């Protein structure tokens, strides 16, 4: 028997699926910004987008980790006294 309930597993899988969707969407937006021919904003310094992209990814991973830990802590299975 595990210490994590079925509800916690479902919540964790749901959070991970949403995270993967967010990362794919973030990469698509980043690729449009770095391709000046497509977006055409005229910004010559593409490292600005790199910094924003990496910061967004880092914040996303931190928030996901906090949500997963919260799900596990609040939805963990209660120990049955014998």
Backbone as JSON Lines, residues from 0, in Angstrom:
{"i":0,"aa":"X","n":[0.83,-1.18,0.0],"ca":[0.0,0.0,0.0],"c":[0.87,1.25,0.0]}
{"i":1,"aa":"X","n":[0.51,2.19,-0.82],"ca":[1.24,3.45,-0.86],"c":[0.64,4.44,0.12]}
{"i":2,"aa":"X","n":[1.37,5.5,0.32],"ca":[0.88,6.54,1.24],"c":[0.08,7.6,0.51]}
{"i":3,"aa":"X","n":[0.0,7.5,-0.81],"ca":[-0.72,8.49,-1.6],"c":[-2.05,7.9,-2.05]}
{"i":4,"aa":"X","n":[-3.11,8.66,-1.87],"ca":[-4.44,8.18,-2.24],"c":[-4.66,8.3,-3.75]}
{"i":5,"aa":"X","n":[-5.75,7.71,-4.21],"ca":[-6.07,7.74,-5.63],"c":[-6.39,9.17,-6.07]}
{"i":6,"aa":"X","n":[-7.05,9.94,-5.2],"ca":[-7.37,11.33,-5.53],"c":[-6.1,12.16,-5.72]}
{"i":7,"aa":"X","n":[-5.09,11.91,-4.88],"ca":[-3.83,12.64,-5.0],"c":[-3.12,12.28,-6.3]}
{"i":8,"aa":"X","n":[-3.15,11.01,-6.67],"ca":[-2.51,10.59,-7.92],"c":[-3.19,11.24,-9.12]}
{"i":9,"aa":"X","n":[-4.51,11.29,-9.1],"ca":[-5.25,11.92,-10.19],"c":[-4.92,13.41,-10.25]}
{"i":10,"aa":"X","n":[-4.86,14.06,-9.11],"ca":[-4.52,15.49,-9.07],"c":[-3.11,15.74,-9.59]}
{"i":11,"aa":"X","n":[-2.16,14.91,-9.2],"ca":[-0.77,15.07,-9.65],"c":[-0.68,14.86,-11.16]}
{"i":12,"aa":"X","n":[-1.34,13.83,-11.68],"ca":[-1.31,13.61,-13.13],"c":[-1.98,14.76,-13.87]}
{"i":13,"aa":"X","n":[-3.06,15.28,-13.34],"ca":[-3.72,16.44,-13.96],"c":[-2.81,17.66,-13.99]}
{"i":14,"aa":"X","n":[-2.12,17.91,-12.89],"ca":[-1.19,19.04,-12.83],"c":[-0.05,18.84,-13.84]}
{"i":15,"aa":"X","n":[0.46,17.63,-13.94],"ca":[1.55,17.38,-14.88],"c":[1.1,17.55,-16.33]}
{"i":16,"aa":"X","n":[-0.11,17.12,-16.65],"ca":[-0.63,17.3,-18.01],"c":[-0.8,18.78,-18.32]}
{"i":17,"aa":"X","n":[-1.33,19.54,-17.37],"ca":[-1.46,20.99,-17.58],"c":[-0.09,21.65,-17.73]}
{"i":18,"aa":"X","n":[0.89,21.2,-16.96],"ca":[2.24,21.74,-17.05],"c":[2.85,21.48,-18.42]}
{"i":19,"aa":"X","n":[2.68,20.29,-18.93],"ca":[3.22,19.96,-20.25],"c":[2.56,20.83,-21.32]}
{"i":20,"aa":"X","n":[1.25,21.01,-21.22],"ca":[0.55,21.9,-22.14],"c":[1.05,23.33,-22.06]}
{"i":21,"aa":"X","n":[1.29,23.8,-20.84],"ca":[1.81,25.16,-20.65],"c":[3.2,25.29,-21.26]}
{"i":22,"aa":"X","n":[4.07,24.29,-21.06],"ca":[5.42,24.36,-21.61],"c":[5.41,24.35,-23.14]}
{"i":23,"aa":"X","n":[4.54,23.57,-23.73],"ca":[4.43,23.55,-25.2],"c":[3.95,24.91,-25.7]}
{"i":24,"aa":"X","n":[2.95,25.47,-25.05],"ca":[2.44,26.79,-25.45],"c":[3.51,27.86,-25.28]}
{"i":25,"aa":"X","n":[4.27,27.79,-24.2],"ca":[5.33,28.76,-23.95],"c":[6.41,28.67,-25.02]}
{"i":26,"aa":"X","n":[6.78,27.46,-25.41],"ca":[7.8,27.31,-26.44],"c":[7.32,27.83,-27.78]}
{"i":27,"aa":"X","n":[6.06,27.6,-28.11],"ca":[5.51,28.1,-29.37],"c":[5.55,29.63,-29.39]}
{"i":28,"aa":"X","n":[5.13,30.26,-28.32],"ca":[5.17,31.72,-28.24],"c":[6.61,32.22,-28.33]}
{"i":29,"aa":"X","n":[7.53,31.56,-27.63],"ca":[8.95,31.93,-27.67],"c":[9.5,31.82,-29.08]}
{"i":30,"aa":"X","n":[9.12,30.77,-29.81],"ca":[9.63,30.62,-31.17],"c":[9.11,31.7,-32.1]}
{"i":31,"aa":"X","n":[7.88,32.18,-31.88],"ca":[7.38,33.3,-32.68],"c":[8.12,34.59,-32.36]}
{"i":32,"aa":"X","n":[8.43,34.82,-31.1],"ca":[9.16,36.03,-30.74],"c":[10.59,36.03,-31.27]}
{"i":33,"aa":"X","n":[11.24,34.88,-31.28],"ca":[12.63,34.84,-31.73],"c":[12.74,34.82,-33.24]}
{"i":34,"aa":"X","n":[11.69,34.5,-33.95],"ca":[11.7,34.53,-35.41],"c":[11.16,35.89,-35.84]}
{"i":35,"aa":"X","n":[12.05,36.83,-36.11],"ca":[11.66,38.21,-36.39],"c":[10.85,38.32,-37.68]}
{"i":36,"aa":"X","n":[11.05,37.4,-38.61],"ca":[10.28,37.45,-39.85],"c":[8.8,37.2,-39.6]}
{"i":37,"aa":"X","n":[8.49,36.35,-38.63],"ca":[7.09,36.02,-38.35],"c":[6.43,37.1,-37.51]}
{"i":38,"aa":"X","n":[7.09,37.49,-36.42],"ca":[6.46,38.44,-35.5],"c":[6.71,39.88,-35.93]}
{"i":39,"aa":"X","n":[7.94,40.17,-36.35],"ca":[8.25,41.48,-36.9],"c":[8.25,42.62,-35.91]}
{"i":40,"aa":"X","n":[8.71,42.39,-34.68],"ca":[8.71,43.48,-33.7],"c":[9.95,44.35,-33.81]}
{"i":41,"aa":"X","n":[10.96,43.91,-34.55],"ca":[12.14,44.72,-34.79],"c":[13.13,44.77,-33.64]}
{"i":42,"aa":"X","n":[12.99,43.94,-32.63],"ca":[13.92,43.93,-31.51],"c":[15.18,43.18,-31.96]}
{"i":43,"aa":"X","n":[16.31,43.88,-31.88],"ca":[17.56,43.28,-32.34],"c":[18.17,42.36,-31.28]}
{"i":44,"aa":"X","n":[17.89,42.62,-30.01],"ca":[18.48,41.85,-28.92],"c":[17.57,40.69,-28.55]}
{"i":45,"aa":"X","n":[17.86,39.53,-29.12],"ca":[17.02,38.35,-28.85],"c":[17.29,37.74,-27.49]}
{"i":46,"aa":"X","n":[18.37,38.13,-26.82],"ca":[18.65,37.59,-25.48],"c":[17.59,38.04,-24.48]}
{"i":47,"aa":"X","n":[16.92,39.15,-24.78],"ca":[15.81,39.6,-23.92],"c":[14.73,38.51,-23.85]}
{"i":48,"aa":"X","n":[14.43,37.92,-24.98],"ca":[13.43,36.86,-25.01],"c":[13.94,35.6,-24.34]}
{"i":49,"aa":"X","n":[15.25,35.32,-24.46],"ca":[15.82,34.15,-23.8],"c":[15.66,34.26,-22.29]}
{"i":50,"aa":"X","n":[15.98,35.43,-21.73],"ca":[15.87,35.63,-20.29],"c":[14.43,35.46,-19.82]}
{"i":51,"aa":"X","n":[13.49,36.06,-20.55],"ca":[12.07,35.94,-20.19],"c":[11.6,34.49,-20.29]}
{"i":52,"aa":"X","n":[12.05,33.8,-21.32],"ca":[11.66,32.4,-21.53],"c":[12.15,31.53,-20.38]}
{"i":53,"aa":"X","n":[13.43,31.67,-20.01],"ca":[13.99,30.85,-18.93],"c":[13.36,31.18,-17.58]}
{"i":54,"aa":"X","n":[13.07,32.45,-17.35],"ca":[12.41,32.84,-16.11],"c":[11.0,32.25,-16.03]}
{"i":55,"aa":"X","n":[10.29,32.28,-17.15],"ca":[8.94,31.7,-17.18],"c":[8.98,30.21,-16.92]}
{"i":56,"aa":"X","n":[9.93,29.51,-17.51],"ca":[10.07,28.07,-17.3],"c":[10.4,27.77,-15.84]}
{"i":57,"aa":"X","n":[11.32,28.54,-15.26],"ca":[11.7,28.33,-13.86],"c":[10.51,28.54,-12.92]}
{"i":58,"aa":"X","n":[9.78,29.64,-13.12],"ca":[8.61,29.92,-12.27],"c":[7.57,28.83,-12.45]}
{"i":59,"aa":"X","n":[7.4,28.35,-13.67],"ca":[6.43,27.29,-13.93],"c":[6.79,26.01,-13.18]}
{"i":60,"aa":"X","n":[8.07,25.64,-13.19],"ca":[8.49,24.44,-12.46],"c":[8.32,24.6,-10.95]}
{"i":61,"aa":"X","n":[8.6,25.79,-10.44],"ca":[8.44,26.03,-8.99],"c":[6.98,25.94,-8.59]}
{"i":62,"aa":"X","n":[6.1,26.57,-9.35],"ca":[4.67,26.52,-9.04],"c":[4.15,25.1,-9.14]}
{"i":63,"aa":"X","n":[4.58,24.36,-10.17],"ca":[4.16,22.97,-10.32],"c":[4.62,22.12,-9.15]}
{"i":64,"aa":"X","n":[5.86,22.3,-8.72],"ca":[6.36,21.53,-7.58],"c":[5.58,21.84,-6.31]}
{"i":65,"aa":"X","n":[5.25,23.1,-6.09],"ca":[4.47,23.48,-4.91],"c":[3.07,22.86,-4.98]}
{"i":66,"aa":"X","n":[2.44,22.9,-6.15],"ca":[1.1,22.32,-6.29],"c":[1.13,20.8,-6.07]}
{"i":67,"aa":"X","n":[2.13,20.13,-6.59],"ca":[2.23,18.69,-6.41],"c":[2.45,18.34,-4.95]}
{"i":68,"aa":"X","n":[3.34,19.06,-4.28],"ca":[3.57,18.8,-2.86],"c":[2.32,19.07,-2.04]}
{"i":69,"aa":"X","n":[1.59,20.13,-2.37],"ca":[0.35,20.43,-1.65],"c":[-0.68,19.32,-1.85]}
{"i":70,"aa":"X","n":[-0.79,18.82,-3.08],"ca":[-1.73,17.71,-3.34],"c":[-1.35,16.48,-2.54]}
{"i":71,"aa":"X","n":[-0.08,16.17,-2.51],"ca":[0.35,14.98,-1.8],"c":[0.12,15.14,-0.29]}
{"i":72,"aa":"X","n":[0.43,16.32,0.24],"ca":[0.26,16.54,1.68],"c":[-1.2,16.56,2.11]}
{"i":73,"aa":"X","n":[-2.05,17.22,1.34],"ca":[-3.45,17.36,1.75],"c":[-4.31,16.17,1.38]}
{"i":74,"aa":"X","n":[-3.89,15.4,0.41],"ca":[-4.7,14.26,-0.03],"c":[-4.05,12.92,0.28]}
{"i":75,"aa":"X","n":[-3.07,12.92,1.18],"ca":[-2.42,11.65,1.5],"c":[-3.37,10.74,2.27]}
{"i":76,"aa":"X","n":[-3.13,9.51,2.15],"ca":[-3.99,8.5,2.76],"c":[-3.78,8.5,4.29]}
{"i":77,"aa":"X","n":[-4.85,8.47,5.01],"ca":[-4.77,8.39,6.46],"c":[-4.36,6.99,6.89]}
{"i":78,"aa":"X","n":[-3.49,6.94,7.87],"ca":[-3.04,5.64,8.37],"c":[-4.14,5.05,9.24]}
{"i":79,"aa":"X","n":[-4.41,3.79,9.02],"ca":[-5.45,3.1,9.77],"c":[-4.82,2.47,11.01]}
{"i":80,"aa":"X","n":[-5.39,2.77,12.16],"ca":[-4.88,2.18,13.42],"c":[-5.34,0.74,13.51]}
{"i":81,"aa":"X","n":[-4.42,-0.13,13.89],"ca":[-4.77,-1.56,13.99],"c":[-5.02,-1.94,15.42]}
